[in-house]
Amino acid sequence: QVQLVESGGGLVQAGGSLRLSCAASGRTFSMWIMGWFRQAPGKEREFVAAISRSGGAPYYGDSVKGRFTISRNSANNTVWLQMNSLKPEDTAVYFCAAQSYYRGSFDNDVNYDYWGQGTQVTVSS
């Protein structure tokens, strides 16, 4: 059984930074494509970032490019999202997700098989 558990959310002022973590269970973590999505109240879920099995070729949503960095460590089954220069519009629940095999895109949430419960990020102005 696969479990994804996010942590690291909280309240931060605009311009600040947060680092989200996602701890994954499962022996095949190194084979998964990992992604982060977010959902603000009243809005659809939005793609944030994804990273390939090897840790190379990170892929970002346009709204976070240059500010957020995704990384992973297969030795301890963890993926991180470093968020810098945060803006109030980054306020959302952030979800970690795993794609067990590549289905043609990183940024479509329907391609992901497993999801965490989410962690709240609130950026004050």
C-alpha positions in Angstrom: 0.0 0.0 0.0 1.3 3.4 -0.9 1.1 6.4 1.4 2.2 9.9 0.8 2.4 12.3 3.8 3.1 16.0 3.4 4.5 18.3 6.0 6.1 21.7 6.2 3.1 24.0 5.5 2.3 27.0 7.5 1.8 30.7 7.6 4.5 33.0 6.1 4.7 36.6 5.0 5.0 37.6 1.4 8.5 37.3 0.2 9.3 34.5 2.6 10.1 30.8 2.1 8.8 27.4 3.0 10.0 23.9 2.3 7.4 21.2 1.9 8.3 17.6 2.4 6.5 14.5 1.2 7.4 11.2 2.8 6.4 8.1 0.7 6.0 4.5 1.7 6.5 1.8 -0.9 9.4 -0.1 -2.2 9.1 1.2 -5.7 9.4 5.0 -4.9 12.4 5.3 -7.1 10.2 4.2 -10.1 7.6 6.9 -9.5 7.3 10.3 -11.1 6.5 12.6 -8.3 4.5 15.8 -8.4 3.1 18.7 -6.4 -0.3 20.2 -7.0 -2.2 22.9 -5.1 -5.8 24.0 -4.7 -7.0 27.3 -3.5 -10.5 27.8 -2.2 -13.0 28.0 -5.0 -10.4 27.1 -7.6 -9.4 24.0 -9.6 -6.4 22.0 -8.6 -3.3 23.5 -10.2 -0.1 21.8 -11.3 3.0 23.1 -9.4 6.0 20.9 -10.2 7.1 17.4 -11.1 10.3 15.4 -11.1 11.3 12.3 -13.0 12.4 9.0 -11.6 16.0 9.9 -11.9 15.6 13.3 -10.3 16.5 15.1 -13.4 14.3 17.1 -15.8 12.2 19.0 -13.2 9.1 20.5 -14.7 7.2 23.6 -13.3 4.0 25.4 -13.7 4.3 28.8 -15.2 3.2 30.6 -12.0 6.0 29.1 -9.9 9.0 29.0 -12.4 12.1 30.6 -11.0 10.7 30.6 -7.4 10.0 27.0 -6.6 12.4 24.0 -6.7 11.4 20.3 -6.6 13.9 17.7 -5.6 13.9 14.1 -4.4 16.0 11.6 -2.5 15.2 7.9 -3.3 17.4 6.8 -0.4 14.8 8.0 2.1 11.7 8.1 -0.1 11.3 11.8 0.1 10.4 14.6 -2.3 10.7 18.3 -1.4 9.3 21.5 -2.7 11.4 24.6 -1.8 9.2 27.6 -2.2 10.9 31.1 -2.3 9.6 34.6 -2.9 6.2 33.5 -1.8 3.2 35.6 -2.9 -0.3 35.8 -1.4 -1.6 34.0 -4.5 0.5 31.0 -3.6 -1.9 30.4 -0.7 -3.5 26.9 -1.1 -3.5 23.4 0.1 -0.5 21.7 -1.4 -0.7 18.0 -2.4 2.0 15.5 -3.1 1.2 12.9 -5.8 2.9 9.9 -7.4 2.6 8.7 -11.0 3.5 5.0 -11.2 4.4 5.1 -14.9 4.6 7.9 -17.4 1.2 8.5 -19.1 2.3 11.3 -21.4 2.3 14.4 -19.2 3.5 15.6 -15.9 1.0 18.3 -15.3 -2.3 16.5 -15.6 -3.6 15.4 -12.3 -5.6 12.5 -13.8 -2.2 10.8 -14.6 -1.3 10.5 -10.9 -2.2 7.3 -9.0 -1.5 8.2 -5.4 -2.2 11.4 -3.4 -1.3 12.8 0.0 -3.8 14.4 2.3 -2.4 17.9 1.7 -0.7 20.6 3.7 -1.9 24.2 4.0 0.3 27.1 2.9 -0.9 30.6 3.7 1.0 33.6 2.5 0.0 36.9 4.1 0.5 40.3 2.4 
